[in-house]
Amino acid sequence: MEFFPYEPFDKNQGQNKVWEWLKEAFKDEPGVAYYRYPIFHKSGNLNREPDILFLHRELGLWVIECKGCYINNIASIQGHEWRMNNWHSEYETPVLQAEDQMFAIKNRLTERRETRGLITSFNFRAALPFVKQKEWESKGYHDFPTTQGVVLTYDNLTPAALKKKLTQDGHNRQQKLSDKEWELARGVLGGTLPFIPPRDIPTGTPANNPIRVIHAIESNLKVLDKDQQKVAFEVPNGAQRLRGLAGTGKTVLLAKRAAKIHAANPDWKIAFVFFTRSLYDQILELISLYYREMTGGDRPNWTKLKVLHAWGGIELDGFYRSLSLNCGERPKNLNDVKNEIGRVSPSDAFEYICNCLSEECSEIPVIYDAILIDEGQDLPPIFYQLARKTLSDPHRLYWAYDEAQGIGSLIVPSSENTFGKNTDGTSIVDVSGVYEGGIRKSHKMNKCYRTPRLLLMTAHAVNMGLFREGGVLQGVTKQNDWKDLGYDIVDGDFSQSSVSNKKTVTITRPDEKSPHPIDQDNFELKDAVGSPLVIQPFNTEFEERDWIAQQVANDINQGYDPWDIMITALGGDYEKDYLFALQEALREYDIDSYIAGVNGSPSIFRKTGCVTISNIFRAKGNEAWKVYGCRFQYATYPLCWKQENELHKRNEAFVALTRARVWCVVTGLDSPIFDELEQAINQYPRFTFPAFNKNSLTRITEDESDD
């Protein structure tokens, strides 16, 4: 059984004891259990929170309400009402609570068409871990109609007794479920990702049309896996780091967590911080969607829950800008930075202004009760330090990052490097181990749901330079770190002996780490998918742009909506001129397009009826069914005037490849990067490359912290 302590353990020893006994009793059983499972109602408040909820594949669903009272605390029982002595409340209704919570969960399982009728056994109990059965019977409470058979005392709660009792007491044996039915049922309890009704397919659409692929994927109910559930619902009393691959759903899951925290704690001041301006509307929409789902239609209170760009400006509220004003300082903008230290990259400029604020403001005010940070790989350590200082105890700071998308900085953030050390040498923020009750201080997510396996493996190969003629540039050299990325080492190792003898290493990505629908053996539309990765080099950029425009025109004629398509270019010389020329090429084919951040507000990434054209920085965090990644020759051609190196450019290439939900078309001037891409396509699904180690790398991306 999988166990999810969604909320931190409090001082309720009764709940904690029953939870530990349950874990011991059912640890080897098929099921899933939740501690403090949240149920919201239409007023927007958290009105039900079962102490323990578990779903067993053979025993059905159980809700257990725990009371840590002793027999002398119960003065009398009348109906469902227990009058209490020397207790924190005058009356308790534990059996009624458990029954009410059980019906709330039953409704959740039966209101969905996919899970209606799957669970047939629903049960509830009140648990009294500090009351013996003889004490309970001596008062005559066991014979009351409202308590008979539904109150468990200590004698029936210890692990062996609990397992025996619940096995005997199930009202009806749960009907046998297929693996798919079981996953659907447990998935509804664990939560789902946003569901968009599948598009209509016009009559006469050919069987191998790619629109059928999109329709099939849209039709799937996307349930959260166990790692995603934890990220979405846990509320640790302290810091938590979320490290995940592109496409693991970090932004969506953080949005769900923000909505849950806001619904459960409407008076808390919460900040959701992000770096890519074009994500603003998406994040607002996701939080609103999940908040409505939890509360039955209410809207978030945006004065309490703030979505903040990391920097901010006059048109877009930002964490730095807001904090500067709270400190009584004038917020700096990019022009200020240019005047003070000259032209620098946006990431360096942001680090500079955060350092200035830290030096100018002697006392950072406490403003927030929880801060959630997305795209953490793009933020400097000083930002984290400022953010933490704005938090009330116990400093609930949750940050997510993917170092392979850090296209502005090449620093792999560790908690010690980010937050520093105390005077005694210990880390100010420690992300190793677990909090009391079992909530982990750090999560690693390596199942990629958005990007097909071929694209993700190719993105990693390009990012690290696995097939680079001059040798690998960056990567991991430990078997556990490869596993953290979702790979198996099939052959070879990274020892000095292997490097010296010029041996090779072979890796692959197992099926369970690549749950994308088109990668499944039973996906019926593989012919319609074709190849998820197409590469096409050119002699001139004019030829490249015209070819892309022709292909996009063909896509739209096949049935793609312009919204389905994104064109993103790696950073290069005369970037704006290239994007405008690309827009003009599309116009020649009567295709409307929108250049993100140029043709409208910086916070808007898409417009209805338009193909999105974007530089790589604005594309980060966004996705499309089909992506054209152009100017790929720049993946091995850093710009001196931008103070770039090849690692920056390969990180940009990684971002472009992983924006695609199914198809990615890579174009550019003929260059060595196309040889690497061709090797990836030819070797898939196993990649073999020269062994390397830390001494041969430009950058090490493995995690040195013990988490």
Stockholm file with secondary structure:
# STOCKHOLM 1.0

chainA/1-707         MEFFPYEPFDKNQGQNKVWEWLKEAFKDEPGVAYYRYPIFHKSGNLNREPDILFLHRELGLWVIECKGCYINNIASIQGHEWRMNNWHSEYETPVLQAEDQMFAIKNRLTERRETRGLITSFNFRAALPFVKQKEWESKGYHDFPTTQGVVLTYDNLTPAALKKKLTQDGHNRQQKLSDKEWELARGVLGGTLPFIPPRDIPTGTPANNPIRVIHAIESNLKVLDKDQQKVAFEVPNGAQRLRGLAGTGKTVLLAKRAAKIHAANPDWKIAFVFFTRSLYDQILELISLYYREMTGGDRPNWTKLKVLHAWGGIELDGFYRSLSLNCGERPKNLNDVKNEIGRVSPSDAFEYICNCLSEECSEIPVIYDAILIDEGQDLPPIFYQLARKTLSDPHRLYWAYDEAQGIGSLIVPSSENTFGKNTDGTSIVDVSGVYEGGIRKSHKMNKCYRTPRLLLMTAHAVNMGLFREGGVLQGVTKQNDWKDLGYDIVDGDFSQSSVSNKKTVTITRPDEKSPHPIDQDNFELKDAVGSPLVIQPFNTEFEERDWIAQQVANDINQGYDPWDIMITALGGDYEKDYLFALQEALREYDIDSYIAGVNGSPSIFRKTGCVTISNIFRAKGNEAWKVYGCRFQYATYPLCWKQENELHKRNEAFVALTRARVWCVVTGLDSPIFDELEQAINQYPRFTFPAFNKNSLTRITEDESDD
#=GR chainA/1-707 SS CEEEECSCCCSCHHHHHHHHHHHHHHTTSSEEEEESCCEECTTSSEEECCSEEEEETTTEEEEEEECCCCGGGEEEEETTEEEESSSSSSEECHHHHHHHHHHHHHHHHHSSTTTTTTCCCEEEEEEETTSCHHHHHHTTGGGSTTTTTTEEEGGGTSHHHHHHHHHHHCSSCCCCCCHHHHHHHHHHHHCBCCCCCCCCCCTTCCTTCHHHHHHHHHTSCCBCCHHHHHHHHCCCSSCEEEEECTTSCHHHHHHHHHHHHHHHCTTSCEEEEESCGGGHHHHHHHHHHHHHHHHTSCCCCTTTEEEEESSCCSSSCBHHHHHHHHTTCCCCCHHHHHHHHCSCCHHHHHHHHHHHHHHHCSSCCCCEEEEEESSGGGSCHHHHHHHHHTEEEEEEEEEEECGGGCSSCCCCCCHHHHHCBCTTSCBSSCCSSBCTTSCBSEEEECCCSSSCHHHHHHHHHHHHTTTCTTCCCEECCSHHHHHHTTCEEEECCCCHHHHHTTCEEEEECCGGGCCCGGGSTTCTTHHHHCCSEEEEEESSHHHHHHHHHHHHHHHHHHTCCGGGEEEEECCCTTHHHHHHHHHHHHHTTTCCEEETTTSSCTTCCCCTTCEEEEEHHHHTTCCEEEEEEECGGGGGCCCGGGTCCHHHHHHHHHHHHTTEEEEEEEEEESCHHHHHHHHHHHHTTEEEEECCCGGGCSEECSCCSCC
#=GC SS_cons         CEEEECSCCCSCHHHHHHHHHHHHHHTTSSEEEEESCCEECTTSSEEECCSEEEEETTTEEEEEEECCCCGGGEEEEETTEEEESSSSSSEECHHHHHHHHHHHHHHHHHSSTTTTTTCCCEEEEEEETTSCHHHHHHTTGGGSTTTTTTEEEGGGTSHHHHHHHHHHHCSSCCCCCCHHHHHHHHHHHHCBCCCCCCCCCCTTCCTTCHHHHHHHHHTSCCBCCHHHHHHHHCCCSSCEEEEECTTSCHHHHHHHHHHHHHHHCTTSCEEEEESCGGGHHHHHHHHHHHHHHHHTSCCCCTTTEEEEESSCCSSSCBHHHHHHHHTTCCCCCHHHHHHHHCSCCHHHHHHHHHHHHHHHCSSCCCCEEEEEESSGGGSCHHHHHHHHHTEEEEEEEEEEECGGGCSSCCCCCCHHHHHCBCTTSCBSSCCSSBCTTSCBSEEEECCCSSSCHHHHHHHHHHHHTTTCTTCCCEECCSHHHHHHTTCEEEECCCCHHHHHTTCEEEEECCGGGCCCGGGSTTCTTHHHHCCSEEEEEESSHHHHHHHHHHHHHHHHHHTCCGGGEEEEECCCTTHHHHHHHHHHHHHTTTCCEEETTTSSCTTCCCCTTCEEEEEHHHHTTCCEEEEEEECGGGGGCCCGGGTCCHHHHHHHHHHHHTTEEEEEEEEEESCHHHHHHHHHHHHTTEEEEECCCGGGCSEECSCCSCC
//
